[in-house]
Every structure is written in C-alpha cells, then in structure tokens.
C-alpha cells in the first residue's frame, strides 16, 4: 500500500489483520506489531518505528490504528521512504503490509508555526 501526504501533516493509518478465511484477527498479549519507516530497503537504520507494545499502535472495533504525527515527519526530507508492518508471534515473523510513503512539499514549515 503506497501512501502520499504533505510533510508535517498528521496522517492516520487504519488496517485489519485477517486469517485465510477472511476473519478479523485481534493480536494476543504475547504478539507484537511493528511499523517501520526507512530511507530505502538497503539500510538497517530506521527513520521511525512504532510498536503495539509501546501503545503507538492501537486496536478498536476490528481495526488497528497508527498515527503519523506532525512531529514524526516535520523534519524529514521530502521524498519517498519505504515501510512495512510486521507481525511477530513466537518464532513466526510475517510482513503484513509493505509499501512506500511519499512526503510532498509543504507551504507552512515547522519554523513558521
């Protein structure tokens, strides 16, 4: 899933986890969801990471929510980044979503606020 928005804007993301039969799955307490943004696929360093266990990813009514806040992107360079959402359950690691995030130009910069 590719995402594009203005750098420094708040961007809510919403997604579901479903089993092979299409039933919505809610994570167990011992499972983890990790949302990671990097400059490119080849670097090990991440730009931003949010985790379910840290409260950065929330669950309500069958959906998981991640909010990219103004502070998360206001100081990043314009351009395209890569991201994924990964599920960790015991020894199983599964990438649920993979895509790009493109930050476009803004008019009001953080210095103008």
N, C-alpha and C positions, 0 to 999 in steps of 0.2 A: 504494500500500500504506500503510495507516494503522497507526500504532504507538502503544501506550499503555503507560506504565510509571511507577513511582514515582520521583520526582525524587531523584537521588543514588544510585540503584541502577545496577549495571553491566548494560548491555543489549547482548548480541551480536547482530549482524545478519548474515544469510547470504543470498547471492543468486547466480544464474548469469546469464551472458550467452550467448544463443543466436542463431544465424543464422535466416533464414527457414525453413530445413528442420528446425529444432529441434536442430541440432548445437551442442554446447557450444563456446564460443569462449574462448580464452585471449588476453589482451592481448599485443601486441608491445611491445618495449622502447621504441619511439618513440610509444606511445599512452599516454593518461592517463585515469584515472578520478578524478572529483572528487565528493565527498559534501558538500553544503552545507545548513546549517540557518539559517533566517532567522525573524524575528518574524512577517513576513507577506510576501505576494507583491510588495508595492509598494515595499519598502525595498531599497536596494542594499547595505546593511551586513549582513554575516552574523554570526550568533551563534557558529557553529562550522563549521570546514571541515577535511576530512580528504582526503588525496590518496594515490593509489597510489605516486607517485614519492617521497613522503616516508616510505613504509613504514607509513602509517596504515591502508591497505587492503592486505590480503594475499590470496594465492591458494593454494588447496590442493585437490587432488582434484576439480577442476571447479567449485569454488565460490570466490567472493570473500567475505571477512570484514571487517566493520567493527565495532569495539567502542566503544560509548559508555561511557566510564568514569565512575566516581563523580565524579571531578574535572570532567568535561565538563558535568555537569548539576546538581551540588550547589548552585551559587549562582544558578541560573536561576530566574526566577519560574514559579510554577505556571501551567499553561495550555497552549494549543495553538500549535505552531510549524509552519512548512512546511519541506519538504526536497525535494531531488532528488539523483539520482545521474546524472552526466553523463559521457559518453564523448567524448574528443577524439582524433581520428585525422587528422593532417594538417589539411586545411581543413574536415573534417567534424566537426560538433558534434551530438551526439544525446543527448536526455534519455531515459535508460533506465527510470527509476523516479521517480515524483512522488507525494508524499503528505503526511500530517501526522504530527507527533509530539506527543502529549499527555502532559505531565508532571503526575502526580497528587500529592496531598498525601502527606507522609511523617510519621512519628512521631519518629524519631530524626534530628535535624538535624545538620548538619556541626559545629555548636558543641558538640553533646553527645557527640561521638566522642572 
